Structures are given as structure tokens and as C-alpha cells.
Amino acid sequence: MGAHSRPNRRRVQESGLLRLKGRSIGVVSPSFFPMIGGVEAYVLGIGKELVRLGHDVTVYTPDSVLGRQISKHEELVDGIRIRRIHVLFDLSYRLKLWPDLQKVLARDGPDLVHVYSQDTYALPALMAAKSCGSPFVVTTYGPFEGHSEYGLLQGGLLRLYDMVVSPKLFRRSDRVLIRYPAIARWLRAMGVPEVRIRLEPSGLPQNSLLPRGGTRFRDRERVSGPLILYLGRISPQKGVQHAIEAMRRVVEKHTDAMLVLAGPDYVGYSAELRASAERSGIADNLLIKPAMVDEESQLEAIAACDVFLMPSTFEGFSQAVLKAMAQGKPVVVSETGGLPYEIAYGECGTMCPYGDSRSLADAIDVLLQDRAMASRMGEAGRMRASHFTFDVLAKSLSTTYDEIGR
């Protein structure tokens, strides 16, 4: 469907057939609900708020993620239309081929196309947007090279992609949105004009700021001592193996401390972590739980913890960390990606070099012993988190859409 055959939403609105004040937004995401993760939660949260602002939001996403087939190809979730596109082959979260994406996007002809990450599906989405005469927006989390501990071959291919493909994609985009400020320097070096770059942090629901009680979680899990919590995927990329190593040092001073890792395990990594804890003699200080799907369960667990931990190889802007800050908890994070910016460069928590288990252990120990410092960081985190709610972020994103859609 070409640009001239697309329905004019403003003309339809004026005719009284529809009463939408916004635009049709086509969001392209590498995965979506019911998969659990940062981008999935963000697209759902921000999408609901955009719908409330009057936009018509459709999410285009694969029907297969990490080898898991999703049966429903079309559905409505909280006012957001979901269209799952068939995946021809699925090598990884990032490397997959869904050739019908361009055709489906071009047929639907949304007023604006917004793609999350510059992955291989971004170019077909760009071509579909251009064929429809629609503005194109891409959110980037920075160079692929820093996103994980890739092997030599995969790392080399991703570096080549960022050298050859990403610059062309970004320069043809009407706006490039970034999770944290440091990415702007990388984009400017590619020739992306400053005027096209906008900050788009991740966020959380407004009600996540309301204090929760953690007594029930502690009682249910029989935790009596200090509780160190991690929420997220159970995988090597999240650095949870270094949390196990750090706990070996933590329990030397805090014998009843408990490390709780809660999240989806798509690769069967939990067994390896339990074996590592057994070898280190801290099996009784480790609890690995399945993903907490609902918001209240997550916040209840966060409210129960003394320190929140995010030792990941990379995070653009972690929702889990933000939720911990919203509950007034001090956080310990790896000094990677957008995490330093998220915790205001040490104001709301402590930063450690990625993979340095000794630094992680020392940071946890300091926060467990210096409760005044932990309280100050927690309060600073609560104040900072209040600026990143989905309702606030959606208004800013809608303004960006307005700038390029006039």
C-alpha cells in the first residue's frame, strides 16, 4: 500500500467516523508479551500510555523468540494490537529472519514506524516506512559490541554490521532515540545530526512508586538475614555467575545472607549456577526462583531486599533497577551501558567493573554494614525513579512523534 492509498487519520477524525486525536504507530519489537524482559515490558507499558493519549498502536513482533513458538498471531493486549510475523529461521534473540515484516508493514501503512534496536529487521522496516511515506524512528541501545560477551566470530560480524549497516540506517531515520546520553557521541561520529537525536530512557508504571511491604516474601521464602536480590533473565549475559562468586565473600561476614535470583531461564543456566554454589559452599545462601510475571510479586520481593543487584554485561536502562530505586532500595550495578546514568553515577547506588566479583562483594558488604548510606542512596533512588514513569515518558515520546509527523 503506497502513501496515497493510506487513510488520512485526521480526515477520518474530522468526518466523525473515528475519534482518535493521535496517529497510527507501528512499533517493531524483537519480542513481546508473553515473553518476559526489559524491551517487552517497556513496549507494553509505553504502548498502553500512548493508547491513552489517543494513538492507535500496533506492535509487529516475531512469532518465535529463543526457539519458543507463540501460537496467537493476532490479538489485542490492553488496547495494543499485536501482529506476530512468521520467523523463517531463528538463530538467536538478535539474529532471526522474518521476511514478511516489510510486506505486512507496507500493507498496513502506519502513520509512523518506530523500531526498537538497529537489528537486522530494522532495514526492512525502514524500507516499508519509506514506501508508505511514513516517518521512521529507531531506538538504539548503542554499539552491539558492548551488549554481551560475544565470541570472536559473532562479535566480529556485529562490529561489521555496526560499521556498514547501522550508519546508513541512522542517517536515514527521522529521529534516533537513545537510552542514555553517552550514545549520542557514537551517533554524531556516524554523521547523525544532533537535532535528530533524542533521549528516550526506559520507565516503570506510576504505581511502582507506592511503597510495598516485604514481610510476606521473607516469611514465605524463610529468609531471616540480609537479602540480596536480582530480577532478570537467568543467563550468562546478565552476569549472575559473578553474583555467585561475590556471595562466597559476602557470607564470610554475613553468614545468614541470602542471594535470590528470580527470572526466566530460557537456556537452562540455573543448574550450572546451583552447581557453582555447591562447589563454593554457599548452596544454602542461594535461592533461584522462576520469573515473577505480575508487577505486585516483583515489588513485594524488592521491598523485602536489603540490596538490589544488577551485575549484567550490558543494560540500556534497566527496568528492574528502576523498580528497586522506586522502592527506596540501594543498588549495586556493573559499570556498563546506561546503568551508571540510571543510578546518577553513584548517587543512588554503587558501580563496579563488570565481572569483578570482589568489587561486587565489597559493595554489598558496605551497604549491609552502613545502613545510613544505604538509606541515603535508597531515598535518592526513589526521587530519581519518579521522573521515569510511563505516563511522563509517553507524553515526551508523543511530542517527538508530533515533531516529525506534521
SULNOR-V150185 format. One record per residue. N is the residue number from 1. PHI is phi as a letter, one per 40 degrees, with the letter a starting at -180 (none if undefined). NEAR is the number of other C-alpha atoms within 10 Angstrom. Layout:
<<N & PHI & NEAR> <N & PHI & NEAR>>
This chain:
<<1 & none & 15> <2 & c & 16> <3 & c & 17> <4 & c & 9> <5 & c & 10> <6 & c & 17> <7 & c & 13> <8 & c & 12> <9 & c & 19> <10 & c & 14> <11 & c & 11> <12 & c & 13> <13 & c & 14> <14 & c & 12> <15 & c & 10> <16 & g & 9> <17 & c & 10> <18 & b & 12> <19 & b & 13> <20 & b & 18> <21 & c & 13> <22 & b & 21> <23 & b & 23> <24 & c & 19> <25 & b & 22> <26 & c & 24> <27 & b & 23> <28 & b & 25> <29 & b & 20> <30 & c & 23> <31 & a & 24> <32 & a & 24> <33 & d & 15> <34 & c & 10> <35 & c & 16> <36 & b & 17> <37 & i & 20> <38 & c & 20> <39 & c & 22> <40 & c & 16> <41 & c & 19> <42 & c & 19> <43 & c & 21> <44 & c & 20> <45 & c & 20> <46 & c & 23> <47 & c & 26> <48 & c & 20> <49 & c & 22> <50 & c & 25> <51 & c & 21> <52 & c & 14> <53 & c & 17> <54 & h & 15> <55 & c & 19> <56 & b & 21> <57 & b & 22> <58 & b & 22> <59 & b & 25> <60 & b & 24> <61 & a & 23> <62 & c & 25> <63 & c & 23> <64 & a & 22> <65 & b & 21> <66 & f & 15> <67 & g & 13> <68 & c & 11> <69 & c & 12> <70 & b & 15> <71 & c & 9> <72 & c & 10> <73 & c & 13> <74 & a & 14> <75 & a & 12> <76 & b & 11> <77 & b & 12> <78 & f & 12> <79 & g & 17> <80 & c & 19> <81 & c & 17> <82 & b & 20> <83 & b & 20> <84 & c & 22> <85 & c & 18> <86 & c & 18> <87 & c & 18> <88 & c & 13> <89 & a & 13> <90 & b & 17> <91 & c & 11> <92 & a & 10> <93 & d & 13> <94 & c & 17> <95 & b & 12> <96 & a & 20> <97 & b & 16> <98 & b & 20> <99 & c & 15> <100 & c & 14> <101 & d & 24> <102 & c & 19> <103 & c & 15> <104 & c & 16> <105 & c & 24> <106 & c & 24> <107 & c & 16> <108 & c & 17> <109 & f & 26> <110 & c & 27> <111 & c & 24> <112 & a & 21> <113 & b & 26> <114 & b & 26> <115 & b & 25> <116 & c & 20> <117 & g & 23> <118 & c & 23> <119 & c & 21> <120 & c & 17> <121 & c & 22> <122 & c & 25> <123 & c & 17> <124 & d & 18> <125 & c & 26> <126 & c & 24> <127 & c & 17> <128 & c & 26> <129 & c & 26> <130 & c & 19> <131 & c & 17> <132 & c & 24> <133 & g & 18> <134 & c & 24> <135 & d & 20> <136 & b & 28> <137 & b & 26> <138 & b & 23> <139 & c & 21> <140 & b & 23> <141 & b & 22> <142 & h & 22> <143 & d & 18> <144 & d & 21> <145 & d & 17> <146 & c & 16> <147 & c & 18> <148 & a & 16> <149 & c & 14> <150 & c & 14> <151 & c & 9> <152 & c & 8> <153 & c & 9> <154 & c & 12> <155 & c & 17> <156 & c & 13> <157 & c & 14> <158 & c & 17> <159 & c & 17> <160 & c & 14> <161 & c & 18> <162 & c & 19> <163 & c & 13> <164 & b & 11> <165 & c & 17> <166 & d & 23> <167 & d & 20> <168 & c & 15> <169 & c & 18> <170 & c & 25> <171 & c & 17> <172 & c & 15> <173 & c & 20> <174 & c & 19> <175 & a & 25> <176 & b & 28> <177 & b & 27> <178 & b & 25> <179 & c & 24> <180 & a & 23> <181 & d & 14> <182 & c & 13> <183 & c & 20> <184 & d & 21> <185 & c & 11> <186 & c & 13> <187 & c & 23> <188 & c & 14> <189 & c & 10> <190 & c & 15> <191 & g & 12> <192 & c & 22> <193 & c & 15> <194 & d & 13> <195 & c & 9> <196 & c & 17> <197 & c & 21> <198 & b & 19> <199 & c & 16> <200 & b & 20> <201 & c & 22> <202 & c & 25> <203 & a & 27> <204 & a & 26> <205 & c & 18> <206 & d & 16> <207 & c & 11> <208 & c & 21> <209 & c & 21> <210 & c & 10> <211 & c & 14> <212 & b & 15> <213 & b & 14> <214 & b & 16> <215 & c & 14> <216 & c & 13> <217 & c & 17> <218 & c & 18> <219 & c & 11> <220 & c & 8> <221 & c & 10> <222 & f & 10> <223 & b & 20> <224 & b & 11> <225 & b & 15> <226 & d & 18> <227 & b & 21> <228 & b & 24> <229 & b & 24> <230 & b & 27> <231 & b & 26> <232 & i & 24> <233 & c & 24> <234 & c & 26> <235 & a & 19> <236 & d & 16> <237 & c & 16> <238 & c & 21> <239 & g & 22> <240 & c & 25> <241 & c & 23> <242 & c & 20> <243 & c & 26> <244 & c & 24> <245 & c & 21> <246 & c & 22> <247 & c & 27> <248 & d & 20> <249 & c & 20> <250 & c & 23> <251 & c & 18> <252 & c & 10> <253 & b & 11> <254 & b & 15> <255 & c & 16> <256 & b & 15> <257 & c & 23> <258 & b & 25> <259 & c & 27> <260 & b & 22> <261 & b & 24> <262 & b & 20> <263 & i & 21> <264 & c & 22> <265 & b & 16> <266 & c & 14> <267 & b & 11> <268 & g & 11> <269 & c & 16> <270 & d & 20> <271 & c & 10> <272 & c & 11> <273 & c & 23> <274 & c & 18> <275 & c & 12> <276 & c & 16> <277 & c & 20> <278 & c & 14> <279 & c & 10> <280 & c & 14> <281 & g & 12> <282 & b & 21> <283 & d & 18> <284 & c & 13> <285 & b & 21> <286 & b & 19> <287 & b & 15> <288 & b & 17> <289 & b & 15> <290 & c & 15> <291 & c & 19> <292 & c & 17> <293 & c & 13> <294 & c & 8> <295 & d & 12> <296 & c & 13> <297 & c & 14> <298 & c & 19> <299 & c & 23> <300 & c & 19> <301 & c & 24> <302 & c & 30> <303 & c & 26> <304 & c & 23> <305 & c & 27> <306 & c & 23> <307 & a & 26> <308 & b & 27> <309 & b & 28> <310 & b & 26> <311 & c & 29> <312 & c & 28> <313 & c & 21> <314 & a & 23> <315 & a & 26> <316 & c & 23> <317 & a & 25> <318 & c & 24> <319 & c & 24> <320 & c & 22> <321 & c & 28> <322 & c & 28> <323 & c & 25> <324 & c & 30> <325 & c & 30> <326 & c & 29> <327 & c & 27> <328 & g & 26> <329 & b & 29> <330 & c & 33> <331 & b & 30> <332 & b & 27> <333 & b & 26> <334 & c & 26> <335 & c & 22> <336 & b & 20> <337 & f & 24> <338 & c & 25> <339 & c & 26> <340 & d & 22> <341 & c & 18> <342 & c & 28> <343 & c & 26> <344 & f & 15> <345 & f & 14> <346 & h & 16> <347 & c & 19> <348 & b & 29> <349 & i & 28> <350 & b & 24> <351 & b & 23> <352 & b & 20> <353 & d & 15> <354 & c & 18> <355 & g & 20> <356 & c & 15> <357 & c & 22> <358 & c & 19> <359 & c & 18> <360 & c & 28> <361 & c & 22> <362 & c & 15> <363 & c & 21> <364 & c & 24> <365 & c & 18> <366 & c & 13> <367 & c & 21> <368 & c & 21> <369 & c & 12> <370 & c & 10> <371 & c & 13> <372 & c & 11> <373 & c & 16> <374 & d & 22> <375 & c & 17> <376 & c & 17> <377 & c & 23> <378 & c & 24> <379 & c & 20> <380 & c & 21> <381 & c & 28> <382 & c & 24> <383 & c & 16> <384 & c & 18> <385 & c & 27> <386 & c & 18> <387 & c & 14> <388 & b & 21> <389 & c & 21> <390 & d & 22> <391 & c & 21> <392 & c & 17> <393 & c & 20> <394 & c & 23> <395 & c & 15> <396 & c & 15> <397 & c & 18> <398 & c & 17> <399 & c & 12> <400 & c & 16> <401 & d & 23> <402 & c & 12> <403 & c & 11> <404 & b & 15> <405 & b & 14> <406 & c & 5>>
